[in-house]
Amino acid sequence: MVLGANLAIAADLFAQLPGQQTTLPLNTVTSLLGVPIVLGVILRK
């Protein structure tokens, strides 16, 4: 549960990088960060 919260916070921080005029959609950033984690869990089993 803590990993999910940390992922959401990291995605939000990455989506709102300082110095950029626009922000990235949060769901895009979350999926880009989450897919490697999910694939790692699936491939490990």
N, C-alpha and C positions, 0 to 999 in steps of 0.2 A: 504494500500500500504506500509506503514511503517512497519507493522507487517511482511509482506513478506520479506522485506529487512533485518529486524532483524533476521528472521529465516535463511536466507541465510548466513548471517555473523556468526551466532551461529553454523550452520552446518559446515562452513568452518573452524572455530576455533577448533571445536570438531574433525574434520577429520584430523587435523594436530597437534594432541596433542604433546607437547614437551616431549622428552625422548624416543620416539618411532622411530624405523628405517624406518617404512613404514607408508604410509598414507592410510586412508580409502577412498573408492570412495565417492565423494561428494553426488551423487544421493542417495546412501544408507543411509547416515547420514541424508539427507534432508527428506527422506521418514520416517525414524524412528522418527524424531522430528515432522513432519507434520501430520502424521496419527492421533495421539491423538487430535490435534487441529481440524482437519476436522471432526472426529467422535463427538467431543464435540459440534460442530456447528450443525451437522445433528441431534443429539439426543436432542438438546435443542428445536428444532422447533416442 
